Amino acid sequence: MTLTDLLGHRVIEHDGGQAGFLTDVRFVLAPGSEGPEARLYGLIISPRNSTVFAGYERTAANRPALIARFLARRHRGTFLVLWEDVARCGHGPIELREGYRRYSPRLPQ
């Protein structure tokens, strides 16, 4: 399964309630035996749609202003869930663990 297969999938909470749709993922670079390795950090979940941020998740990305405002409104309520808070990911909806935390999806400049 690839990331493209998962984008747009429904995300549900442990009790079956709707959390949103997978719009993106976050990776971190971790030291590895042969240099830095990308490690999955978390999932970006939008409550209403499955469109991407197009780079506007960066805190300083605010131009052109009309597009920045449009995407900010469209993605209100979007959150980051850490990978360890994902109970199930594969075919069908992605399920979050009980007690998961919602973090800001914004990236610093």
N, CA, C and O atoms as a GROMACS GRO file, in nm:
protein
  436
    1MET      N    1   0.084  -0.117   0.000
    1MET     CA    2   0.000   0.000   0.000
    1MET      C    3   0.089   0.124   0.000
    1MET      O    4   0.190   0.128   0.070
    2THR      N    5   0.052   0.223  -0.078
    2THR     CA    6   0.128   0.347  -0.084
    2THR      C    7   0.049   0.461  -0.021
    2THR      O    8  -0.071   0.447   0.006
    3LEU      N    9   0.116   0.572   0.001
    3LEU     CA   10   0.050   0.689   0.058
    3LEU      C   11  -0.066   0.734  -0.030
    3LEU      O   12  -0.171   0.773   0.021
    4THR      N   13  -0.048   0.730  -0.160
    4THR     CA   14  -0.153   0.772  -0.251
    4THR      C   15  -0.279   0.689  -0.231
    4THR      O   16  -0.390   0.740  -0.247
    5ASP      N   17  -0.263   0.562  -0.196
    5ASP     CA   18  -0.379   0.476  -0.171
    5ASP      C   19  -0.457   0.521  -0.047
    5ASP      O   20  -0.578   0.498  -0.038
    6LEU      N   21  -0.390   0.584   0.048
    6LEU     CA   22  -0.454   0.622   0.174
    6LEU      C   23  -0.512   0.763   0.174
    6LEU      O   24  -0.608   0.789   0.247
    7LEU      N   25  -0.456   0.854   0.095
    7LEU     CA   26  -0.505   0.991   0.094
    7LEU      C   27  -0.654   0.995   0.058
    7LEU      O   28  -0.698   0.930  -0.037
    8GLY      N   29  -0.728   1.070   0.135
    8GLY     CA   30  -0.871   1.081   0.114
    8GLY      C   31  -0.953   0.979   0.192
    8GLY      O   32  -1.076   0.988   0.195
    9HIS      N   33  -0.887   0.880   0.255
    9HIS     CA   34  -0.961   0.780   0.333
    9HIS      C   35  -1.028   0.845   0.453
    9HIS      O   36  -0.979   0.943   0.509
   10ARG      N   37  -1.141   0.788   0.490
   10ARG     CA   38  -1.209   0.831   0.612
   10ARG      C   39  -1.124   0.792   0.733
   10ARG      O   40  -1.056   0.690   0.733
   11VAL      N   41  -1.130   0.877   0.835
   11VAL     CA   42  -1.063   0.850   0.962
   11VAL      C   43  -1.171   0.847   1.068
   11VAL      O   44  -1.250   0.941   1.080
   12ILE      N   45  -1.173   0.739   1.147
   12ILE     CA   46  -1.274   0.726   1.251
   12ILE      C   47  -1.207   0.718   1.388
   12ILE      O   48  -1.090   0.683   1.401
   13GLU      N   49  -1.284   0.753   1.490
   13GLU     CA   50  -1.237   0.740   1.627
   13GLU      C   51  -1.258   0.597   1.673
   13GLU      O   52  -1.322   0.518   1.603
   14HIS      N   53  -1.206   0.562   1.790
   14HIS     CA   54  -1.212   0.424   1.839
   14HIS      C   55  -1.354   0.373   1.853
   14HIS      O   56  -1.378   0.252   1.844
   15ASP      N   57  -1.450   0.464   1.876
   15ASP     CA   58  -1.590   0.423   1.894
   15ASP      C   59  -1.670   0.426   1.765
   15ASP      O   60  -1.791   0.405   1.766
   16GLY      N   61  -1.601   0.452   1.652
   16GLY     CA   62  -1.668   0.454   1.522
   16GLY      C   63  -1.713   0.590   1.476
   16GLY      O   64  -1.760   0.604   1.364
   17GLY      N   65  -1.698   0.693   1.562
   17GLY     CA   66  -1.736   0.828   1.523
   17GLY      C   67  -1.644   0.884   1.416
   17GLY      O   68  -1.526   0.849   1.410
   18GLN      N   69  -1.697   0.970   1.332
   18GLN     CA   70  -1.620   1.029   1.222
   18GLN      C   71  -1.521   1.133   1.276
   18GLN      O   72  -1.560   1.224   1.348
   19ALA      N   73  -1.392   1.119   1.241
   19ALA     CA   74  -1.289   1.218   1.277
   19ALA      C   75  -1.257   1.307   1.158
   19ALA      O   76  -1.224   1.424   1.177
   20GLY      N   77  -1.267   1.255   1.036
   20GLY     CA   78  -1.239   1.335   0.917
   20GLY      C   79  -1.182   1.251   0.805
   20GLY      O   80  -1.216   1.133   0.790
   21PHE      N   81  -1.094   1.314   0.726
   21PHE     CA   82  -1.033   1.249   0.611
   21PHE      C   83  -0.882   1.272   0.614
   21PHE      O   84  -0.836   1.379   0.653
   22LEU      N   85  -0.806   1.172   0.573
   22LEU     CA   86  -0.661   1.184   0.568
   22LEU      C   87  -0.623   1.274   0.450
   22LEU      O   88  -0.654   1.244   0.335
   23THR      N   89  -0.554   1.386   0.480
   23THR     CA   90  -0.515   1.479   0.374
   23THR      C   91  -0.365   1.480   0.350
   23THR      O   92  -0.320   1.517   0.241
   24ASP      N   93  -0.286   1.439   0.449
   24ASP     CA   94  -0.141   1.442   0.433
   24ASP      C   95  -0.078   1.362   0.546
   24ASP      O   96  -0.147   1.320   0.639
   25VAL      N   97   0.052   1.343   0.539
   25VAL     CA   98   0.128   1.279   0.646
   25VAL      C   99   0.250   1.365   0.676
   25VAL      O  100   0.290   1.448   0.595
   26ARG      N  101   0.307   1.344   0.793
   26ARG     CA  102   0.429   1.414   0.833
   26ARG      C  103   0.537   1.311   0.859
   26ARG      O  104   0.514   1.207   0.921
   27PHE      N  105   0.656   1.343   0.812
   27PHE     CA  106   0.774   1.261   0.836
   27PHE      C  107   0.877   1.343   0.911
   27PHE      O  108   0.878   1.466   0.901
   28VAL      N  109   0.962   1.277   0.988
   28VAL     CA  110   1.078   1.340   1.050
   28VAL      C  111   1.201   1.265   1.003
   28VAL      O  112   1.195   1.146   0.971
   29LEU      N  113   1.313   1.335   1.000
   29LEU     CA  114   1.439   1.269   0.966
   29LEU      C  115   1.504   1.220   1.094
   29LEU      O  116   1.531   1.299   1.185
   30ALA      N  117   1.528   1.091   1.101
   30ALA     CA  118   1.590   1.029   1.218
   30ALA      C  119   1.725   0.972   1.176
   30ALA      O  120   1.740   0.926   1.062
   31PRO      N  121   1.822   0.973   1.267
   31PRO     CA  122   1.951   0.915   1.231
   31PRO      C  123   1.938   0.765   1.203
   31PRO      O  124   1.868   0.693   1.273
   32GLY      N  125   2.007   0.722   1.100
   32GLY     CA  126   2.007   0.580   1.064
   32GLY      C  127   2.148   0.532   1.043
   32GLY      O  128   2.243   0.610   1.048
   33SER      N  129   2.164   0.406   1.022
   33SER     CA  130   2.297   0.347   1.006
   33SER      C  131   2.366   0.396   0.879
   33SER      O  132   2.488   0.400   0.874
   34GLU      N  133   2.290   0.434   0.779
   34GLU     CA  134   2.348   0.483   0.653
   34GLU      C  135   2.310   0.628   0.625
   34GLU      O  136   2.301   0.669   0.509
   35GLY      N  137   2.289   0.705   0.730
   35GLY     CA  138   2.250   0.845   0.715
   35GLY      C  139   2.106   0.865   0.761
   35GLY      O  140   2.041   0.771   0.806
   36PRO      N  141   2.056   0.988   0.748
   36PRO     CA  142   1.920   1.016   0.794
   36PRO      C  143   1.815   0.931   0.721
   36PRO      O  144   1.825   0.907   0.600
   37GLU      N  145   1.716   0.888   0.796
   37GLU     CA  146   1.606   0.809   0.741
   37GLU      C  147   1.474   0.879   0.773
   37GLU      O  148   1.456   0.930   0.884
   38ALA      N  149   1.383   0.881   0.678
   38ALA     CA  150   1.251   0.939   0.701
   38ALA      C  151   1.169   0.841   0.784
   38ALA      O  152   1.160   0.722   0.752
   39ARG      N  153   1.109   0.893   0.891
   39ARG     CA  154   1.025   0.812   0.979
   39ARG      C  155   0.888   0.878   0.986
   39ARG      O  156   0.878   1.000   1.004
   40LEU      N  157   0.781   0.799   0.972
   40LEU     CA  158   0.646   0.853   0.977
   40LEU      C  159   0.618   0.909   1.116
   40LEU      O  160   0.632   0.839   1.216
   41TYR      N  161   0.579   1.035   1.121
   41TYR     CA  162   0.555   1.104   1.247
   41TYR      C  163   0.407   1.110   1.282
   41TYR      O  164   0.368   1.087   1.396
   42GLY      N  165   0.324   1.142   1.182
   42GLY     CA  166   0.181   1.154   1.209
   42GLY      C  167   0.099   1.175   1.085
   42GLY      O  168   0.151   1.183   0.974
   43LEU      N  169  -0.032   1.183   1.106
   43LEU     CA  170  -0.128   1.200   0.998
   43LEU      C  171  -0.197   1.335   1.012
   43LEU      O  172  -0.226   1.380   1.123
   44ILE      N  173  -0.223   1.400   0.900
   44ILE     CA  174  -0.298   1.524   0.898
   44ILE      C  175  -0.442   1.489   0.859
   44ILE      O  176  -0.467   1.428   0.755
   45ILE      N  177  -0.535   1.528   0.945
   45ILE     CA  178  -0.675   1.492   0.926
   45ILE      C  179  -0.760   1.618   0.918
   45ILE      O  180  -0.752   1.706   1.004
   46SER      N  181  -0.842   1.625   0.813
   46SER     CA  182  -0.933   1.737   0.794
   46SER      C  183  -1.075   1.689   0.819
   46SER      O  184  -1.115   1.584   0.769
   47PRO      N  185  -1.153   1.765   0.897
   47PRO     CA  186  -1.288   1.719   0.930
   47PRO      C  187  -1.388   1.722   0.814
   47PRO      O  188  -1.489   1.652   0.818
   48ARG      N  189  -1.361   1.802   0.710
   48ARG     CA  190  -1.462   1.820   0.606
   48ARG      C  191  -1.422   1.778   0.467
   48ARG      O  192  -1.510   1.748   0.386
   49ASN      N  193  -1.296   1.773   0.436
   49ASN     CA  194  -1.258   1.746   0.297
   49ASN      C  195  -1.124   1.676   0.291
   49ASN      O  196  -1.055   1.662   0.392
   50SER      N  197  -1.089   1.632   0.173
   50SER     CA  198  -0.964   1.559   0.158
   50SER      C  199  -0.865   1.634   0.068
   50SER      O  200  -0.776   1.572   0.010
   51THR      N  201  -0.880   1.766   0.057
   51THR     CA  202  -0.785   1.843  -0.024
   51THR      C  203  -0.661   1.875   0.058
   51THR      O  204  -0.664   1.873   0.181
   52VAL      N  205  -0.552   1.904  -0.011
   52VAL     CA  206  -0.424   1.930   0.056
   52VAL      C  207  -0.405   2.078   0.083
   52VAL      O  208  -0.478   2.162   0.030
   53PHE      N  209  -0.307   2.109   0.168
   53PHE     CA  210  -0.276   2.248   0.204
   53PHE      C  211  -0.200   2.323   0.095
   53PHE      O  212  -0.202   2.446   0.094
   54ALA      N  213  -0.136   2.252   0.004
   54ALA     CA  214  -0.058   2.314  -0.105
   54ALA      C  215   0.052   2.406  -0.052
   54ALA      O  216   0.081   2.509  -0.112
   55GLY      N  217   0.112   2.369   0.061
   55GLY     CA  218   0.222   2.448   0.117
   55GLY      C  219   0.178   2.557   0.213
   55GLY      O  220   0.262   2.618   0.278
   56TYR      N  221   0.048   2.582   0.224
   56TYR     CA  222  -0.001   2.690   0.310
   56TYR      C  223  -0.013   2.649   0.457
   56TYR      O  224  -0.064   2.726   0.537
   57GLU      N  225   0.034   2.528   0.493
   57GLU     CA  226   0.036   2.491   0.634
   57GLU      C  227   0.156   2.555   0.705
   57GLU      O  228   0.165   2.550   0.828
   58ARG      N  229   0.246   2.613   0.629
   58ARG     CA  230   0.360   2.683   0.689
   58ARG      C  231   0.311   2.814   0.749
   58ARG      O  232   0.232   2.886   0.687
   59THR      N  233   0.357   2.846   0.870
   59THR     CA  234   0.303   2.961   0.941
   59THR      C  235   0.327   3.093   0.869
   59THR      O  236   0.248   3.187   0.887
   60ALA      N  237   0.432   3.104   0.790
   60ALA     CA  238   0.460   3.230   0.721
   60ALA      C  239   0.404   3.234   0.578
   60ALA      O  240   0.420   3.336   0.511
   61ALA      N  241   0.341   3.129   0.532
   61ALA     CA  242   0.286   3.127   0.396
   61ALA      C  243   0.151   3.199   0.397
   61ALA      O  244   0.050   3.142   0.438
   62ASN      N  245   0.151   3.323   0.351
   62ASN     CA  246   0.027   3.399   0.353
   62ASN      C  247   0.006   3.482   0.226
   62ASN      O  248  -0.076   3.574   0.225
   63ARG      N  249   0.078   3.451   0.121
   63ARG     CA  250   0.065   3.522  -0.006
   63ARG      C  251   0.052   3.423  -0.119
   63ARG      O  252   0.121   3.321  -0.113
   64PRO      N  253  -0.028   3.441  -0.217
   64PRO     CA  254  -0.125   3.548  -0.228
   64PRO      C  255  -0.233   3.535  -0.120
   64PRO      O  256  -0.280   3.425  -0.089
   65ALA      N  257  -0.269   3.647  -0.065
   65ALA     CA  258  -0.357   3.652   0.052
   65ALA      C  259  -0.492   3.587   0.026
   65ALA      O  260  -0.546   3.520   0.114
   66LEU      N  261  -0.547   3.605  -0.092
   66LEU     CA  262  -0.678   3.548  -0.122
   66LEU      C  263  -0.675   3.395  -0.113
   66LEU      O  264  -0.766   3.334  -0.057
   67ILE      N  265  -0.571   3.334  -0.168
   67ILE     CA  266  -0.558   3.188  -0.162
   67ILE      C  267  -0.532   3.143  -0.019
   67ILE      O  268  -0.589   3.043   0.026
   68ALA      N  269  -0.446   3.215   0.053
   68ALA     CA  270  -0.416   3.179   0.192
   68ALA      C  271  -0.542   3.183   0.278
   68ALA      O  272  -0.566   3.092   0.358
   69ARG      N  273  -0.624   3.286   0.262
   69ARG     CA  274  -0.749   3.296   0.339
   69ARG      C  275  -0.847   3.184   0.301
   69ARG      O  276  -0.911   3.125   0.387
   70PHE      N  277  -0.856   3.157   0.171
   70PHE     CA  278  -0.946   3.051   0.124
   70PHE      C  279  -0.906   2.916   0.184
   70PHE      O  280  -0.991   2.844   0.236
   71LEU      N  281  -0.777   2.883   0.178
   71LEU     CA  282  -0.732   2.754   0.230
   71LEU      C  283  -0.741   2.748   0.382
   71LEU      O  284  -0.770   2.642   0.438
   72ALA      N  285  -0.717   2.861   0.451
   72ALA     CA  286  -0.730   2.862   0.597
   72ALA      C  287  -0.874   2.832   0.637
   72ALA      O  288  -0.900   2.757   0.731
   73ARG      N  289  -0.968   2.892   0.566
   73ARG     CA  290  -1.110   2.866   0.596
   73ARG      C  291  -1.147   2.722   0.562
   73ARG      O  292  -1.217   2.656   0.639
   74ARG      N  293  -1.101   2.675   0.449
   74ARG     CA  294  -1.134   2.539   0.404
   74ARG      C  295  -1.077   2.433   0.500
   74ARG      O  296  -1.138   2.327   0.518
   75HIS      N  297  -0.963   2.461   0.560
   75HIS     CA  298  -0.898   2.363   0.647
   75HIS      C  299  -0.916   2.391   0.796
   75HIS      O  300  -0.844   2.334   0.878
   76ARG      N  301  -1.008   2.477   0.831
   76ARG     CA  302  -1.030   2.501   0.974
   76ARG      C  303  -1.072   2.371   1.041
   76ARG      O  304  -1.152   2.294   0.987
   77GLY      N  305  -1.018   2.347   1.158
   77GLY     CA  306  -1.046   2.223   1.229
   77GLY      C  307  -0.954   2.108   1.194
   77GLY      O  308  -0.966   2.000   1.252
   78THR      N  309  -0.863   2.130   1.099
   78THR     CA  310  -0.768   2.024   1.062
   78THR      C  311  -0.668   2.004   1.175
   78THR      O  312  -0.630   2.100   1.242
   79PHE      N  313  -0.626   1.880   1.196
   79PHE     CA  314  -0.536   1.851   1.307
   79PHE      C  315  -0.436   1.742   1.270
   79PHE      O  316  -0.455   1.668   1.173
   80LEU      N  317  -0.331   1.734   1.350
   80LEU     CA  318  -0.226   1.633   1.337
   80LEU      C  319  -0.248   1.529   1.446
   80LEU      O  320  -0.271   1.563   1.562
   81VAL      N  321  -0.239   1.402   1.409
   81VAL     CA  322  -0.244   1.290   1.504
   81VAL      C  323  -0.112   1.216   1.491
   81VAL      O  324  -0.070   1.182   1.381
   82LEU      N  325  -0.046   1.190   1.603
   82LEU     CA  326   0.080   1.118   1.600
   82LEU      C  327   0.058   0.974   1.555
   82LEU      O  328  -0.046   0.915   1.581
   83TRP      N  329   0.157   0.919   1.487
   83TRP     CA  330   0.147   0.784   1.432
   83TRP      C  331   0.116   0.681   1.540
   83TRP      O  332   0.042   0.586   1.515
   84GLU      N  333   0.171   0.699   1.660
   84GLU     CA  334   0.145   0.600   1.766
   84GLU      C  335   0.000   0.604   1.815
   84GLU      O  336  -0.042   0.514   1.888
   85ASP      N  337  -0.076   0.706   1.776
   85ASP     CA  338  -0.218   0.713   1.812
   85ASP      C  339  -0.309   0.651   1.706
   85ASP      O  340  -0.431   0.660   1.716
   86VAL      N  341  -0.250   0.589   1.605
   86VAL     CA  342  -0.328   0.522   1.501
   86VAL      C  343  -0.341   0.374   1.538
   86VAL      O  344  -0.241   0.304   1.553
   87ALA      N  345  -0.465   0.328   1.554
   87ALA     CA  346  -0.488   0.189   1.592
   87ALA      C  347  -0.487   0.096   1.471
   87ALA      O  348  -0.436  -0.016   1.479
   88ARG      N  349  -0.543   0.143   1.358
   88ARG     CA  350  -0.552   0.059   1.240
   88ARG      C  351  -0.543   0.146   1.116
   88ARG      O  352  -0.607   0.251   1.108
   89CYS      N  353  -0.463   0.101   1.020
   89CYS     CA  354  -0.445   0.175   0.896
   89CYS      C  355  -0.424   0.073   0.784
   89CYS      O  356  -0.332  -0.009   0.790
   90GLY      N  357  -0.508   0.078   0.686
   90GLY     CA  358  -0.500  -0.018   0.577
   90GLY      C  359  -0.621  -0.003   0.488
   90GLY      O  360  -0.660   0.108   0.454
   91HIS      N  361  -0.680  -0.115   0.451
   91HIS     CA  362  -0.802  -0.111   0.371
   91HIS      C  363  -0.918  -0.070   0.461
   91HIS      O  364  -0.927  -0.116   0.575
   92GLY      N  365  -1.004   0.013   0.412
   92GLY     CA  366  -1.115   0.064   0.492
   92GLY      C  367  -1.072   0.187   0.568
   92GLY      O  368  -0.964   0.241   0.543
   93PRO      N  369  -1.156   0.234   0.660
   93PRO     CA  370  -1.123   0.357   0.732
   93PRO      C  371  -1.002   0.341   0.824
   93PRO      O  372  -0.973   0.231   0.872
   94ILE      N  373  -0.934   0.451   0.847
   94ILE     CA  374  -0.823   0.455   0.941
   94ILE      C  375  -0.883   0.478   1.079
   94ILE      O  376  -0.968   0.566   1.097
   95GLU      N  377  -0.840   0.399   1.177
   95GLU     CA  378  -0.898   0.409   1.311
   95GLU      C  379  -0.796   0.466   1.409
   95GLU      O  380  -0.680   0.425   1.411
   96LEU      N  381  -0.842   0.561   1.491
   96LEU     CA  382  -0.757   0.622   1.594
   96LEU      C  383  -0.777   0.553   1.727
   96LEU      O  384  -0.885   0.500   1.756
   97ARG      N  385  -0.672   0.553   1.809
   97ARG     CA  386  -0.679   0.491   1.941
   97ARG      C  387  -0.762   0.577   2.037
   97ARG      O  388  -0.775   0.698   2.018
   98GLU      N  389  -0.815   0.513   2.137
   98GLU     CA  390  -0.886   0.586   2.242
   98GLU      C  391  -0.789   0.679   2.313
   98GLU      O  392  -0.676   0.638   2.343
   99GLY      N  393  -0.830   0.801   2.339
   99GLY     CA  394  -0.745   0.897   2.410
   99GLY      C  395  -0.642   0.967   2.324
   99GLY      O  396  -0.550   1.030   2.378
  100TYR      N  397  -0.653   0.959   2.191
  100TYR     CA  398  -0.556   1.027   2.104
  100TYR      C  399  -0.564   1.178   2.126
  100TYR      O  400  -0.666   1.230   2.171
  101ARG      N  401  -0.454   1.248   2.094
  101ARG     CA  402  -0.450   1.394   2.107
  101ARG      C  403  -0.448   1.457   1.970
  101ARG      O  404  -0.392   1.402   1.875
  102ARG      N  405  -0.510   1.573   1.960
  102ARG     CA  406  -0.510   1.653   1.838
  102ARG      C  407  -0.407   1.764   1.854
  102ARG      O  408  -0.409   1.839   1.951
  103TYR      N  409  -0.316   1.774   1.755
  103TYR     CA  410  -0.213   1.876   1.755
  103TYR      C  411  -0.234   1.970   1.636
  103TYR      O  412  -0.302   1.936   1.539
  104SER      N  413  -0.176   2.086   1.643
  104SER     CA  414  -0.184   2.181   1.532
  104SER      C  415  -0.111   2.124   1.411
  104SER      O  416  -0.003   2.067   1.424
  105PRO      N  417  -0.170   2.140   1.291
  105PRO     CA  418  -0.102   2.092   1.170
  105PRO      C  419  -0.004   2.194   1.114
  105PRO      O  420   0.066   2.165   1.017
  106ARG      N  421   0.004   2.312   1.173
  106ARG     CA  422   0.088   2.420   1.121
  106ARG      C  423   0.236   2.386   1.136
  106ARG      O  424   0.278   2.330   1.237
  107LEU      N  425   0.313   2.421   1.035
  107LEU     CA  426   0.458   2.402   1.036
  107LEU      C  427   0.526   2.536   1.055
  107LEU      O  428   0.485   2.634   0.993
  108PRO      N  429   0.629   2.544   1.141
  108PRO     CA  430   0.701   2.671   1.154
  108PRO      C  431   0.778   2.702   1.027
  108PRO      O  432   0.811   2.612   0.948
  109GLN      N  433   0.807   2.829   1.008
  109GLN     CA  434   0.883   2.873   0.890
  109GLN      C  435   1.023   2.819   0.894
  109GLN      O  436   1.102   2.845   0.803
   0.00000   0.00000   0.00000
